[in-house]
């Protein structure tokens, strides 16, 4: 009991260790809160301009209504918002609430039919816009999904009127959409040789924090070893028998790792929820760090030597784990990734 109390007093004399233990759940809470409030979708505004529309083409207006619905139901990471006030649209774009903004004439199908294919859509960007080319392709695909049927009707009417006369407009539209969505026109099969692809919906901050927390636990483990090494070099254990020093250090290392284990478990429960596999991984990390400290004690590792290799190991943890980008599809990198702590919780 006296020895455990002595271990506890040693822990209280390590402010950096206490700071790291307290920072783990705070960082996890921050990542969770920030992740919930963060919308990773690209926000885009558009306005269908009818000020210059003098036509009475009901088919063209119906096509633009279907185009509007396609934008609203776009399945990718782009969210389209319709505006009715051009001033408000441009203000939101300038204030960076929107990635970019489009003003689209309502008579766009008529203009394209007449061969006016340039400068029909006005695109507005701001100083932070970086994905306008991607958004352009998304918007064009939503439009030409409907306009392609109109092109087909014009083509058949001009070059094969007998074929067109055999179908009503509804039948032709049904055949066209069936053929366009069947995969016979454009399709590809993706085969992942190593494992099934998993798409994570968590925020980038939470994803990165999953790899950062084990590294902070490693730094806390180094702090406890450095503190013991400093006391040992100062002669604090000179009166202790040599054969008792290793058991004493092992007990100190085990006790000093308990606050790290507790705060790390709480942190990952905040990030990923409570489940048995997660707690087992935290316990496994505790055992790995305990053995790491015993190894450092066994080889009489110095603070200078450990500090010289720690940055290299932390850098390797960032490279060989999916903390920033995932390179584990390469067999060699996947094999090396098993040696980095940050890969344990992915």
DRENZA-733913 format. One record per atom (N, C-alpha, C): residue in one letter; x, y, z. Coordinates in pm, whole numbers, plus 32768, in hexadecimal, padded with zeros to 4 digits. Layout:
<atoms>
AXYZ
...
</atoms>
This chain:
<atoms>
X80537F888000
X800080008000
X8057807E8000
X80C380788050
X811F80E88056
X816380FE7FCF
X8183808F7F8D
X81C4809B7F0A
X816780DA7EA3
X80E780B07EA6
X808580E87E48
X8073817D7E60
X806E81A57EE1
X806182337F01
X80DC82807ED0
X814F823F7EDA
X81CA827F7EA8
X81C4828F7E10
X8190822A7DCB
X817D82367D3A
X812182AB7D19
X80B582B77D65
X805783247D4D
X809683AC7D60
X80EB83BB7DC4
X8131843A7DDA
X818F84587D67
X81CC83F07D31
X822584057CBE
X81D684367C44
X815C84027C34
X8109842E7BC4
X80E384C17BD2
X80C784EB7C4F
X809E85757C64
X810F85D87C4A
X818985A97C48
X81FB85FF7C2A
X821C86027B94
X81BF85D37B42
X81D485D37AB1
X816586247A6E
X817286A87A68
X810786FB7A2F
X80ED86DE799B
X815686BA7950
X8140869E78C2
X80EB862078B0
X810385BB7904
X80B1854278FC
X80208560791E
X800B85B07986
X7F8285D679AD
X7F3F8624793D
X7F8A867E78FE
X7F5286CC7890
X7F2A8672781C
X7F7F861377F8
X7F5F85B97789
X7EE5856377A9
X7EDC85327824
X7E6984DF784A
X7DE7852E7843
X7DEB85AD786F
X7D7285FF786B
X7D50862B77DD
X7DB686397789
X7D9D86697700
X7D5C85FF76A8
X7D70857E76C7
X7D3885147673
X7CA1851D7667
X7C53851A76D5
X7BC1852476C6
X7B9385AB7693
X7BDF861576B3
X7BB7869A7681
X7BC586A175E9
X7C30866875B4
X7C4186667523
X7BD7860F74DF
X7BB6859F751E
X7B4E854874E6
X7AC7858E74E6
X7AAB85D77552
X7A2C8620755A
X7A28868F74F2
X7A9886D374DF
X7A9F873B7479
X7A8A870273EE
X7ACD869073D2
X7ABF8653734E
X7A3186267334
X79EF85F0739A
X796585C2738A
X790786377372
X791986A273C1
X78C3871773B2
X78DA875A732C
X795A876A7307
X797A87A97288
X794987557214
X795486D17222
X7927867871B7
X7892867C71A2
X7845868B7212
X77B486917205
X7787871371C4
X77D1877F71DD
X77A8880071A9
X77DC8819711C
X783487C470ED
X787287DB706C
X782587956FFC
X780487E16F96
X77C287AA6F21
X782B879D6EB4
X784A87246E8E
X78B5870D6E2D
X7884871A6D9C
X780287306D86
X77CF873F6CFF
X77F387C86CC7
X780987CC6C45
X7823884A6C00
X779D888F6BE9
X7792890A6C18
X771789566C0D
X771B89AD6B8F
X76B889996B39
X76B389E06AB8
X76298A1D6AA8
X76248A986A78
X75A58ADB6A5E
X758B8AEA69C9
X750C8AE969A5
X74E98AFE6918
X74658B4A6910
X74538B8D68A3
X73D78BD96889
X73AF8BC367F9
X73318BA067E3
X72FB8B92675B
X72C18C186732
X73068C5A66D5
X72E48CE366AE
X727D8CE1663F
X720B8D1E6658
X71A08D2465F3
X718B8DB165BF
X71E68E0D65DD
X71D38E9965B4
X71DB8EA9651D
X722D8E5964DB
X723E8E666449
X71F08DFD63FD
X71938DB7643F
X71488D4B63FF
X70CB8D8463BE
X70C58D7E633B
X70508DAE62F2
X700C8D3F62A6
X70398CC262BC
X70028C516272
X6F8E8C1462BF
X6F438BC1627A
X6ED48B7962B9
X6EE98AE362AA
X6F698AB962B2
X6F8B8A2D62A1
X6F6F89E46324
X6EFC89A2632B
X6ED9895B63A6
X6F3488E363BD
X6F6188A2634E
X6FBC8831635D
X7041885E639A
X707188D2636F
X70EE890663A6
X70E289276439
X707189616461
X705B898164EE
X705089016541
X700E889C6509
X7003881B6551
X708D87DB6560
X70E187E964F6
X716887B364FF
X71B787F8656D
X71A9887E6578
X71F388C765DF
X71BF88A5666B
X713F88856676
X710A885A66F8
X714587D26721
X7153877866C0
X719286F766DE
X7226870B66FF
X7265876966B9
X72F0878B66D7
X72FF87BE6766
X72A188126790
X72A28845681A
X729687D2687E
X723E87746862
X722E870268BC
X72AC86AB68C0
X72EE869D684F
X736C8651684C
X73D6869268A4
X73DB871668A4
X743A875D68F9
X741C8744698C
X739C874B69B0
X737687356A3C
X739786A86A6B
X738C86476A10
X73A185BB6A36
X742D858A6A11
X748A85E669F8
X751185BC69D0
X754E85666A3F
X757F84ED6A1E
X75A8848E6A86
X763584A36ABB
X768484FC6A81
X770F850C6AAB
X771F85666B23
X779885996B35
X77B885F06BA7
X77A286826B87
X7744869F6B2F
X772287286B0A
X768F873F6B29
X767187AA6B70
X75E887CE6B8F
X75C4884D6B43
X755C88456AF1
X753088B76AA1
X74BC88FD6AE8
X74C489816AEF
X745B89D36B2B
X74258A336AC1
X73A18A376AB3
X73658A906A51
X73478B186A8F
X73658B816A46
X734A8C0B6A70
X72E68C486A0D
X729C8CA76A40
X72428CF569E9
X726F8D8669DE
X72C98DAF6A37
X72FD8E386A37
X73908E356A0D
X73B18E6C6999
X743D8E68696C
X749B8EB569C8
X746B8F206A06
X74C08F6E6A60
X74E98F1C6AD9
X74898ED46B13
X74A78E7F6B86
X75058E0E6B5E
X74F28DD86AE7
X75498D6D6AB6
X75D98D9B6AAD
X75EE8E126A72
X76778E446A63
X76B38E6D6AEA
X76608E9D6B46
X76928EBF6BCB
X76C28E436C15
X76758DD76C0E
X769D8D5B6C52
X771A8D206C14
X77298D316B92
X77A38D006B51
X781B8D546B7A
X780A8DD86B7C
X78798E316BA1
X78A28E206C33
X78418E016C8A
X785F8DED6D19
X78918D606D37
X78A28D0F6CCE
X78DA8C876CD8
X787C8C246D1D
X77FC8C456D25
X779A8BE36D51
X77868B776CE7
X77A18B9C6C6B
X77948B416BFA
X781D8B2F6BB9
X78358AB76B87
X78B08A9D6B3D
X78B08AEC6ABB
X783E8AF06A78
X782E8B3C69FE
X77988B4D69E3
X77768B9C697F
X76EA8BB86961
X76D68BBA68CA
X765D8B90689F
X763B8B896812
X75B98BD567F9
X75B88C23678E
X753C8C5E675C
X75238C1F66D3
X74B88BD266CA
X749A8B806655
X741C8BB36612
X741F8BD46591
X73A58C04654F
X733E8B936544
X72C18BB5655A
X72578B516556
X72428B1D64C9
X726B8B6D6465
X725D8B4363D8
X72DD8B0463A2
X732C8AC863F9
X73A98A8A63CF
X73948A1E6365
X732F89C76370
X731C89626304
X730489A2627C
X72B68A0F6277
X729C8A5161F7
X731D8A8C61BE
X736F8AC86216
X73EC8B0461E7
X74498A9961AF
X74518A2761EF
X74A689BB61BE
X746F8982613C
X73EB89796131
X73B0894860B5
X73D589A0603E
X73E48A216059
X74028A805FEE
X74998A8C5FD4
X74E88A3C601D
X75798A3C6006
X75C78A9F6059
X75858AE360B9
X75CC8B42610F
X76038AF56188
X767E8AC6617A
X76B48A6C61E1
X771B8AAF623C
X773B8B2E6221
X77A08B726272
X77618BDE62C8
X779A8BF06340
X77758C5D639B
X76E08C5E63BC
X76A98BE963D5
X761B8BE163F6
X76048BE3648F
X76628BAB64D9
X76548BA1656B
X76BF8BFA65AA
X76948C4C660B
X76F18CA46653
X771E8C5F66D3
X77A28C5266E4
X77DD8C15675A
X78228C8167AD
X78038C84682E
X783F8CE5688A
X788E8C9868F4
X79078CC5690E
X795E8C846970
X798D8CED69D5
X79D48CBE6A3C
X7A128D186A9E
X7AA38CEF6AAF
X7AE88D306B0C
X7B798D196B19
X7B9B8C8F6B50
X7B398C4A6B8E
X7B548BC56BC5
X7B228B556B6B
X7AE58B766AFC
X7AAF8B0F6AA3
X7B218ABC6A68
X7B138A386A72
X7B7C89E06A3D
X7B44896869F1
X7AC2895069FA
X7A8988D669BC
X7A2288F86951
X7A2E896E6914
X79C8899468B2
X79C68936683A
X7A3988FC6816
X7A3A88A067A4
X79EC882167C4
X79F787F2683F
X79AA877C6868
X7915879B686B
X78F2881168A0
X7865883968A7
X782E884B681A
X787F888067C1
X785388906736
X7828880A66FB
X787987A5670F
X785A872166D8
X77DA86E86717
X77C687006797
X774C86D167D9
X76D2871767A1
X76DD8799678F
X766B87E56759
X764E87BC66C9
X76B787AD6677
X76A2878465EC
X766286FA65E3
X768D869F6639
X765486186635
X75C0861A6658
X759A866D66B8
X750C867866DD
X74BA86B2666A
X74F587116622
X74AB874E65B2
X74A186F0653B
X751386B56513
X75118663649A
X74CD85DD64AF
X74B585B8652D
X746485426546
X73D88556650D
X73A985D3650A
X732485F264D2
X732E86256443
X739486746425
X739E86AF63A0
X73C486486336
X740685DB635E
X742E857562FD
X73B4853862B8
X734585286300
X72CB84F362C3
X729785536258
X72A085D36272
X72758637620F
X72CE86306192
X7351861E61A7
X73AC860E6135
X7389859160E4
X73668525612B
X734384AA60E7
X72C684BD6092
X7263850260C9
X71E78519607E
X7202856C6001
X725685D4600E
X727686285F9A
X72C285D85F31
X731E85825F60
X736E85325F03
X731484D15EB6
X72BD848B5EFB
X7265842C5EB8
X720484735E5A
X71D784E85E86
X717A85335E32
X71BB85605DB0
X723E857C5DB6
X728385AD5D3F
X72B7853D5CE6
X72EC84D15D26
X7330846B5CD8
X72E683E55CD0
X728883CF5D28
X723F83515D25
X71AF83665D54
X716383B35D08
X70D983D25D33
X708183565D3E
X709E82EE5CF0
X704D82755CF8
X705C82315D80
X70D682325DB6
X70ED81F75E3A
X70A282435EA5
X70A482C85E9D
X7062831B5F02
X6FCC830C5EFC
X6F9682F75E85
X6F0482EC5E79
X6ECE826D5EB9
X6F25820D5ED3
X6EF881915F10
X6EEA81975FA7
X6F1282055FE2
X6F0D82106074
X6ECC8294609B
X6E85828F6109
X6E53830B6144
X6EC3834B6195
X6EAF83C961BD
X6F16840F620C
X6F2F83C86290
X6EC5839462CF
X6ED5834E634F
X6F2282CC633E
X6F04828162D1
X6F4A820362B9
X6FDE821B629A
X6FFA8282624B
X708382A26229
X70D182CB62A6
X7092831B62FC
X70D483476378
X70EF82CF63D3
X7091827363DA
X70A481FC642F
X711781A763FC
X711B81906378
X71878141633F
X720F81856353
X721182096342
X728E82536350
X72C4824A63DF
X726E82626442
X729C826064CD
X72C281D264F9
X727B816F64C3
X72A080E564E4
X732980C364AE
X734380EC6432
X73C480D063F5
X743481216438
X7416819D645D
X747D81F36498
X74A481C66525
X74498187656C
X7465816065F7
X748080CB6607
X7482807F6599
X74947FEE65A3
X75267FC665B2
X758280236598
X760F8001659E
X76487FCB651C
X75F57FBE64B4
X76257F896435
X76757FF163E6
X7658807163FE
X769E80DA63B5
X772880F363EF
X772C81146470
X77AB812864B7
X77A180DF653C
X77FF80876555
X7802804065D5
X788E800B65EC
X78B07FF6666A
X79317FB9668B
X79217F6D670D
X79747F09671C
X79767EB96797
X79F67ED767E1
X79E87EEF6865
X7A5C7F0C68B9
X7A777E936910
X7AF07E5E6909
X7B167DEB6959
X7B877E1369B6
X7B707E066A37
X7BD77E226A9A
X7C167D9D6AC2
X7C957D8C6AA5
X7CD47D0A6AB9
X7CEE7CEC6B4C
X7CF97D546B9E
X7D267D3D6C28
X7CB37D2D6C8A
X7C4E7D836C81
X7BE17D7E6CE1
X7B6E7DD26CAB
X7AFE7DC76CEB
X7A8A7E156CC2
X7AA17EA86CE3
X7A717EFE6C8C
X7A7F7F8D6CA1
X7A187FBC6D07
X7A46800A6D67
X79ED80406DCE
X79F080D86DC2
X797B81146DB5
X797181A46DAD
X794B81D96E36
X799F822F6E6F
X798682646EF4
X793A82E76EE8
X78D182F56F37
X788483706F37
X78B283D06FA2
X791383A96FF5
X794083FF7060
X798D84757026
X799984E07074
X79DD85577046
X7A73853D7040
X7AB885936FF5
X7B4885856FE8
X7B8D859D706E
X7B5485F470C1
X7B9286107143
X7B8C8594719D
X7B19855371A2
X7B0D84D971F3
X7B66846A71BC
X7B6F84637138
X7BC283FB70FB
X7C558410711E
X7C83848C7118
X7D0F84A9713B
X7D28849671D0
X7CC684BB7223
X7CD784AF72B4
X7CE3841D72DE
X7CA783C27293
X7CB3833372B1
X7D44830672AD
X7D9483417256
X7E22831E7250
X7E79837272AB
X7E4A83EA72D0
X7E9B84437323
X7E9A841773B5
X7E2983E773E7
X7E1E83C37475
X7E83835874A0
X7E9782EB7453
X7EFF828A747C
X7F8A82C77480
X7FA683287429
X802A83677429
X803B83BE74A6
X7FD083FF74D2
X7FD8844B754F
X7FEE83EE75C6
X7FB0837875C0
X7FC88315762A
X805A82E9762A
X809582DD75B4
X812382BA75AB
X817A832775E9
X815883A575CE
X81A584137609
X8197841476A1
X811D83F376D3
X810B83EA7764
X8161837A779F
X816B830C7757
X81C0829E7785
X825282C87789
X827F83147727
X830883457726
X832183A4779B
X82BC83F477BE
X82CB8451782E
X82E4840678B1
X829B839A78C6
X82AE834D7942
X8339830E7945
X836982DF78D3
X83EE82A378D1
X8459830E78E7
X8449838378A8
X84AB83EE78BA
X84B1841C794C
X843E8421798D
X843C844C7A1A
X848883E87A71
X847083687A5B
X84B883027AA9
X854D83087A8A
X857083177A0C
X85FD831B79E5
X864383927A25
X85FD84037A2E
X8639847B7A6D
X865184637B01
X85EE84267B46
X860084087BD4
X867183A27BE8
X867983427B90
X86E182DB7B9D
X876C83177B8C
X877983727B2A
X87FC83B17B14
X882084127B84
X87B884457BC8
X87D2849F7C39
X87F384527CB9
X87EC83CD7CB3
X880F837B7D27
X879D83617D87
X872183737D5A
X86B0835E7DB3
X86A082CC7DDB
X86D382717D8B
X86C581E27DA9
X874B81A07DC9
X87AC81F17DEF
X883281BA7E0A
X8834815D7E83
X87DB81747EE3
X87D881207F5A
X878780A07F44
X874280977ED2
X86F180207EB5
X874B7FB37E7B
X87327F397EA6
X87827EC97E74
X876D7EBA7DDC
X87D67E957D96
X87D07E8E7D04
X87647E2F7CD2
X87517DBE7D19
X86EE7D5D7CEA
X865F7D8B7D02
X864E7DF47D56
X85C77E287D71
X85A07E9A7D14
X86017ECD7CC9
X85E37F437C78
X85897F217C01
X85A17EB17BC2
X854C7E8D7B50
X84BA7E737B7B
X849F7E237BE4
X84147E157C11
X83D57E9A7C38
X84277EF17C76
X83F27F757C9C
X83CA7FC47C20
X84227FC37BBA
X8401800D7B40
X83897FCF7AFA
X83807F497AFA
X830E7F087AB8
X828C7F307AFC
X828B7F357B82
X82147F617BC9
X81F47FF27BAE
X825C80467BAC
X824780D47B8E
X820F80E57B01
X8245809B7AA2
X821780A57A17
X818680787A0A
X8162800A7A4F
X80D87FD87A48
X8076803B7A84
X809980747AF7
X803E80D37B3A
X803381557AEB
X80A381857AB7
X80A082037A6C
X805381F679EA
X8045817C79B6
X7FF98169793A
X7F648163794F
X7F38815179CD
X7EA8814679E8
X7E5C81C779C8
X7E8D823F79F0
X7E4682B979C7
X7E3E82C9792F
X7EA982A178EB
X7EA882A87859
X7E418248781F
X7E3B81CE7856
X7DD8816B7829
X7D4B819E7841
X7D3281D878B6
X7CAD820978D7
X7C828279787A
X7CD682E0786C
X7CB283527817
X7CAC832B7783
X7D0282CF7759
X7CFE82A276CE
X7C7D825676B2
X7C528201770F
X7BD581B776FD
X7B5E821576F7
X7B5D82797750
X7AF182DC774F
X7AF1832976CB
X7B67834C769B
X7B72839A761F
X7B3B834D75A8
X7B5F82CE759D
X7B2E827F752B
X7A9A825E7539
X7A6A825375B3
X79D9824175C5
X798D82BD7596
X79C7833275AC
X798A83AE757A
X798C83B074E1
X79FB838474A7
X7A0983897415
X79B5831F73CF
X79BA82A37401
X7982823273B7
X791581E77401
X78F3820F747A
X788E81C774C6
X78CC81557517
X787D81207572
X78AF80B875CC
X7897802E758E
X79007FE2757A
X78F27F557552
X796F7F0A757B
X79627E887589
X79CA7E3575C4
X7A4C7E367577
X7A457E3274F1
X7ABF7E2D74A1
X7B127EAC74B7
X7ACF7F1D74C2
X7B157F9B74D7
X7B5E7F9B755D
X7B1C7F6D75C8
X7B5C7F68764A
X7BCF7F03764B
X7BBF7E957601
X7C2C7E3475F6
X7CA67E7375B1
X7C8E7EC4754B
X7CFD7F067506
X7D447F697562
X7CF77FAF75B7
X7D35800A7617
X7D8C7FBD767A
X7D5A7F4B76A7
X7DA87EF87703
X7E247EC176BD
X7E167E9D763E
X7E897E6D75F1
X7EF27EDA75E3
X7EC77F5675C8
X7F247FC575BF
X7F6A7FDD7644
X7F217FCF76B2
X7F5D7FDC7738
X7FCC7F74774B
X7FB57EF97723
X80197E90772F
X80917EAB76D6
X80787EDF765D
X80E67EFD7601
X813F7F6C763B
X81017FD37671
X814E804176AB
X819880147728
X815C7FBA7776
X819E7F8477ED
X821C7F3677C4
X820E7EE1775F
X82827E95772F
X82EB7EF176F1
X82BC7F5C76B2
X83197FBC7678
X836E7FFE76E4
X833180227755
X837D805E77C2
X83E07FFA77FE
X83B67F7C780B
X84127F16783E
X84877F0377DF
X846C7F0A775D
X84D77EFE76FA
X853A7F727707
X85047FEC7716
X855B80607727
X85B1805277A5
X8574801E780F
X85BF8009788B
X862B7F9F7876
X86097F37782E
X86687ECA781A
X86E27EF377CB
X86D07F497766
X87427F747715
X87807FF57748
X874E802677BC
X877F80A277F7
X877881167792
X870481217754
X86F2818976EF
X86FB8213772F
X873E826F76EC
X874D82F8771D
X86E1835276E3
X86C883C07727
X8664842076F8
X868C84587671
X870D8476765F
X873B84AD75E0
X8726844A756E
X874383CA7589
X873283667521
X86A0835274FB
X8648834E755D
X85B9833B7541
X858083B374F8
X85A8842A7522
X857484A274E0
X85A584AE7450
X8615846F7430
X8648847573A7
X85FA841A7348
X85C383AB737C
X857A834E7326
X84E38363732D
X84B283A67395
X842183B873A3
X83E48405732F
X841F84777302
X83E384BC728E
X83DA84667212
X8440841271FD
X843C83BA7187
X83CC83547193
X83B88321720D
X834C82BF721F
X82C383027210
X82B5837A7246
X823583C17238
X821783DE71A6
X827F8401715A
X826C841A70CB
X8243839A7082
X827F832A70A8
X825982AB7069
X81CA8285708C
X819F82A97104
X8113828F712A
X80B382DC70D2
X80D7835370AC
X808183A47055
X8081836E6FC7
X80F283346F9C
X80FD83046F11
X80BE827A6F00
X80D882206F60
X80AF81956F50
X802981756F91
X7FDD81D96FB6
X7F5581C46FE7
X7EF882206F9A
X7E7682056F98
X7E19825A6F4B
X7DF482DB6F93
X7E4D830D6FE8
X7E3083897030
X7E1A83FD6FD0
X7E6F84086F69
X7E6484746F06
X7E39843B6E7F
X7E8083D76E4F
X7E5A83926DD3
X7E7F82FF6DE3
X7E3082AB6DA5
X7E3E821B6DB7
X7E8E81E06D44
X7F0681AE6D64
X7F5C816F6D00
X7F6480D86D15
X7F0A80A16D66
X7F1680156D8B
X7EED7FB56D1D
X7EC37FE66CAA
X7EA67F8C6C3B
X7F277F4E6C04
X7F987F906C1D
X80197F586BF7
X803F7EEB6C5A
X80607E716C2E
X807B7E026C8B
X80ED7E206CEC
X81587E626CBC
X81C97E7F6D13
X81A37EE36D7F
X815B7F4C6D57
X81307FB16DB8
X80CD7F766E1A
X80757F1E6DE9
X80157EDE6E44
X805D7E896EAC
X80CB7E4A6E87
X81177DF96EE6
X815D7E516F4D
X81967EC06F20
X81D97F1C6F7B
X81757F626FD6
X80FB7F786FA7
X80977FC26FF5
X80747F7B7078
X808D7EF97081
X806F7EB170FC
X80CF7ED7716D
X813A7F1E714D
X819C7F4471B2
X81837FCE71EE
X8120801771BC
X8106809F71EC
X808A809D7246
X809380E672B4
X802680E77316
X7FA8812A72E2
X7FB8818F728F
X7F4481DA725F
X7EE881867207
X7F1A811471D6
X7EC980BE7181
X7E71805E71D3
X7E85805D7256
X7E417FF972AB
X7DAA800E72B0
X7D7E808C72A9
X7CF180AB72C0
X7CA680C4723E
X7CE580AE71CB
X7C9F80C0714B
X7C65803A711D
</atoms>
